């Protein structure tokens, strides 16, 4: 939410709007992919692409989504904003009901190392994935993850830069509605 360039969906007076914000001093060109994901069916049901060009310090509605028709509250609207060079700028999730009215599956999170980064994957929708590091002597203080407390969908892989105050340890991922992942070894 605090990223300088972001896209998302907002609900205003019984309408859904796809919007984009560029709080940077540079123009941004790219595309927004909007996915309608079913938490119960565990799949993307529809996908749409919107080309976007934003001036510096511009915020605007990209499209009113009334044309999508009726949506079910168990569905999630997921956006990715990708720059023209293919760099992922950010992702966002919009629920179609209050979170307290929704049920969430118990995902299985897997962790692995790819090109020096922690790769986080899930088999189904994972709400609030928390990453925790621990040194061999049990110290959990001082771990630095480039992202933490994020939602993850089964078609995504989240790549995380990890910094630790020591040379070795283990890392686990714990989704808010699920069991902790198997730990993965960390070595500086």
C-alpha positions in Angstrom: 0.0 0.0 0.0 2.9 2.4 0.6 4.7 1.6 -2.7 5.3 4.5 -5.0 3.5 2.8 -7.9 0.5 0.6 -7.2 -2.7 -0.7 -8.8 -5.8 -2.0 -7.0 -9.6 -2.3 -6.9 -11.8 -0.1 -4.7 -15.5 -0.4 -4.0 -17.4 2.9 -4.1 -21.2 3.3 -4.0 -22.0 -0.3 -5.3 -19.4 0.0 -8.1 -15.9 -1.5 -8.4 -13.1 0.6 -9.9 -9.7 -0.5 -11.1 -7.2 2.3 -10.2 -3.5 3.1 -10.5 -1.3 5.4 -8.6 2.2 6.8 -9.5 3.7 8.7 -6.6 7.1 8.7 -8.2 8.8 11.5 -10.2 9.0 9.3 -13.4 6.4 8.3 -15.9 5.3 4.7 -15.7 4.3 2.5 -18.7 3.2 -1.1 -18.4 0.1 -3.2 -17.9 -2.2 -4.2 -15.1 -3.5 -7.8 -15.1 -6.8 -8.2 -13.2 -7.6 -11.8 -12.1 -10.8 -13.1 -10.7 -9.7 -15.9 -8.4 -12.0 -18.4 -6.7 -10.9 -19.3 -3.2 -13.2 -22.3 -3.1 -12.4 -23.7 -6.5 -8.7 -22.7 -6.1 -8.3 -21.3 -9.6 -8.3 -18.2 -11.7 -11.7 -17.9 -13.3 -11.2 -14.8 -15.5 -8.2 -12.6 -16.4 -8.1 -9.2 -18.1 -5.2 -7.0 -19.2 -5.2 -3.2 -19.2 -2.3 -1.2 -20.8 -1.4 1.8 -18.5 0.5 5.0 -18.8 0.8 7.2 -15.8 2.5 10.6 -15.6 4.6 11.5 -12.5 2.4 12.1 -9.4 -0.7 10.8 -11.2 -3.6 8.8 -9.6 -6.5 7.8 -11.7 -9.3 5.3 -12.4 -8.3 2.9 -15.1 -11.8 1.4 -15.6 -15.1 0.9 -13.9 -15.6 -2.8 -13.5 -19.4 -2.9 -13.8 -19.1 -4.8 -17.1 -17.8 -7.8 -15.1 -21.4 -8.5 -13.9 -22.2 -10.2 -10.6 -19.3 -11.5 -8.5 -19.5 -13.9 -5.6 -18.1 -13.0 -2.2 -15.8 -16.0 -2.1 -14.0 -14.6 -5.1 -10.9 -12.4 -4.9 -9.8 -9.6 -7.3 -6.1 -9.9 -7.7 -4.0 -7.3 -9.6 -0.4 -7.3 -10.8 1.2 -4.1 -12.2 4.1 -4.9 -14.5 6.4 -2.2 -16.1 7.0 -2.2 -19.8 10.4 -3.9 -19.3 8.7 -6.8 -17.6 9.6 -5.8 -14.0 6.9 -6.6 -11.5 6.0 -3.4 -9.8 3.5 -4.8 -7.3 0.4 -6.9 -6.5 -2.8 -6.2 -4.7 -5.8 -8.2 -3.5 -9.4 -7.0 -3.1 -12.0 -9.0 -1.2 -15.7 -8.8 -2.2 -16.9 -8.9 1.4 -15.6 -8.1 4.9 -12.8 -10.4 5.9 -14.7 -11.5 9.1 -17.4 -12.9 6.8 -15.0 -15.0 4.7 -13.6 -18.4 5.2 -10.0 -19.2 4.2 -8.4 -22.6 3.3 -5.5 -24.1 5.1 -2.7 -23.8 2.6 0.6 -25.7 2.5 3.5 -23.3 2.1 6.8 -24.5 0.6 10.1 -22.7 0.8 13.2 -23.1 -1.3 16.3 -21.2 -2.4 16.5 -20.0 -6.0 19.4 -17.8 -7.2 20.2 -16.7 -3.7 16.6 -15.7 -2.9 13.9 -17.4 -0.8 11.1 -18.7 -3.0 7.7 -18.9 -1.3 4.9 -21.0 -2.9 1.5 -22.2 -1.8 -0.9 -24.9 -3.0 -4.0 -22.6 -2.4 -4.8 -19.1 -1.2 -2.7 -18.1 1.8 -3.7 -15.2 3.9 -1.0 -13.2 5.8 2.1 -15.3 5.3 4.6 -14.5 8.0 8.3 -15.3 7.6 10.3 -16.1 10.7 14.0 -16.7 11.0 15.8 -18.4 13.8 19.5 -18.9 14.5 20.9 -22.3 15.7 20.8 -21.1 19.3 17.1 -20.1 19.0 17.5 -16.3 18.5 14.7 -14.9 16.2 15.8 -11.2 16.5 17.4 -9.2 13.7 16.2 -11.1 10.6 15.4 -8.9 7.7 13.0 -10.0 4.9 12.4 -7.8 1.8 8.7 -8.6 2.2 6.7 -10.1 5.0 3.0 -10.6 6.0 1.7 -11.0 2.4 -1.1 -12.8 0.7 0.0 -15.5 -1.7 -2.0 -17.2 -4.5 -1.2 -20.6 -6.0 -0.1 -19.2 -9.3 2.4 -16.9 -7.7 6.0 -17.3 -6.5 7.2 -14.7 -4.0 10.9 -14.1 -4.1 12.4 -12.7 -0.9 15.8 -11.2 -0.1 17.0 -12.4 3.3 19.5 -10.8 5.7 20.4 -12.3 9.0 22.5 -11.2 11.9 24.3 -14.5 11.9 25.8 -16.9 9.3 23.3 -19.7 9.7 19.8 -20.6 10.8 16.4 -21.8 9.6 13.4 -20.0 8.1 9.7 -20.9 8.3 6.5 -19.4 6.8 3.3 -19.3 8.8 0.0 -18.5 7.0 -2.6 -16.9 9.3 -5.0 -19.6 8.5 -2.8 -22.7 8.3 0.1 -24.6 9.6 3.8 -23.6 9.5 5.9 -24.7 6.6 8.8 -27.1 6.9 11.9 -25.1 7.8 14.5 -24.3 5.2 18.1 -23.9 6.1 19.7 -20.5 5.8 23.4 -20.1 5.1 25.1 -16.7 4.5 
